[in-house]
């Protein structure tokens, strides 16, 4: 395995760990705080209440979605981002979705190379279903701290 592949695998592993720390895991589908059927570590695509999956299937779904989120982040700017920023923002995209990210002030700041400003924007994303959620506040704080850590 070449160095670039090893480094990429490290970013994916770090992003999976960050996502898993905040999403929580359920092998049985449940309704999330905004009313969306959810399973595993926040996976929603095609999920119906009553669905059940194995831990191995959850691992695969989480890795697939983290890789997708990381790809969204990497394709969204024309310059290389520090790995800490990539991990933090892939967790963010995993949580809010690519569409919300694409239309965000956070991304606008990132595109003009205002990485610190983009990281600070994470603090604004603490609402779900119109309600401020303490869990999202804590998650965004952790993502912001990681995002900013490579800039000091």
N, C-alpha and C positions, 0 to 999 in steps of 0.2 A: 504494500500500500504506500503510495507516495505521500509526501508531507501535506500537500494541499487536501488530499482526501482525508487524511488523519485529522487535520485541523477542522475540516468541514464536519466530520463526524463528532468532534468535540462540541461544536456549536449546536448541532442537533441535539446531542445528549443534554447539554446545559439548558436548552430551550424546553425539552421534554420535562426535565426536573423542575423548572420554574412553573410551567403550566400545571403539572401534577400537584405541586405544592398549593396552588390556589384553586384549582377546579374541584378537587375532591372526586372520588370514584364511586360510581354506582353501577353494579352489574344488571340492575333492573331499571327500566325506563321510569322517569319521574318528570313532573312538570317544574321547569325552572322558575325563578322569580318573575319573569316576564310572560309566563304561560306557554313556553315552548317545550314539547316533549324532548327529553335529553337523556343520554346514557353515557356510561364510561366517564371520561374526564371532560365533560362538556360537549360531547358530540351530539349534533342535532339532525343531521341530514337523513331524511327518510325514517326517523325514529317514530314509533307509535307506542303509546302506553301499553304495557304488557310485554314489550320486547325484553328479552334476556340475552346476555352474551357472556362468554368466558373471559377470564382475566387476560388470556393470550390475545383474544380478539380486541379487547380494549387497548392493549399495548400497541397492536398493529394500527388501529384507528387513530390513536393519539400520535404515533410517529408519522403516519400519513398526513394528518392535518397540520402538525408542527412543520413538516417539510414544506407543505403547501404555503403556510403562513410565512415561512422564511423566504421562500421563492418570491412571494408578493413583495416583501420588504426589499429584497435584493434587486428586483426589477424596477422598483419605484424611483430609484435615484441613479444618476449616471456616474457615480464615484463610489469607491469602496468605503463601507462603513466599518468602524471598529466592531470587533466581535461582541463586545458587551452591549453595544447599541442594537446589533442584529438580534441578539437573544431577547433583550427587553422588548423590542418592537415586534418580534415574532409572537411573543406571549400576548401582547396587546392585540395584534391582528387575529390571533387564534380566538380571543375572547369577543371582540367587537365585530369581526368580519372584514373581509377585503373591501366591501363597498363603503362602509363607514370610514375606514382608513383612507380610501381613495379620495373622499370628499372632505378630509379633515384639514384644519389649520396646521396640525402637527406635520402632515406631509408637505404642505406648502412651505413651511419653515425648513424642513429637511432638504427640499429641492433647491433652496437658496443657500444651502450649507450652514444653516443656523441649527446645528445639532443640539446645542444646549437649550435653545428655545423650543425645539421640537420635544426634547425630553421633558421640559417643564409643562408642555401641553398635556402630558399624561394625567396630570392632576385634575383636569377638567372632566375626565371620563369616569365619573363615579356614580352615574345614575343608570338605573334600569327600570323600565316601566314607569318613568317619571318620578321615581323615588331614589333618594340618595341612599346608597347601601354601604355600611361600614366595611364589609368585606371587600368591596371594590375600592374603597379609599385605601385600605391596607395594601391591596394588590398593586394599585397604581403607585403608591409610595415606594414599594419594593422595585417595581419596574423602573421608576424614575431614578432611584438611587443607582441601580445597575447601569442604566443608560448613561448617567452622568459620570460614572466611575472611571471611564476611559478618557475623560476629558481633563482630568486634573493632573 
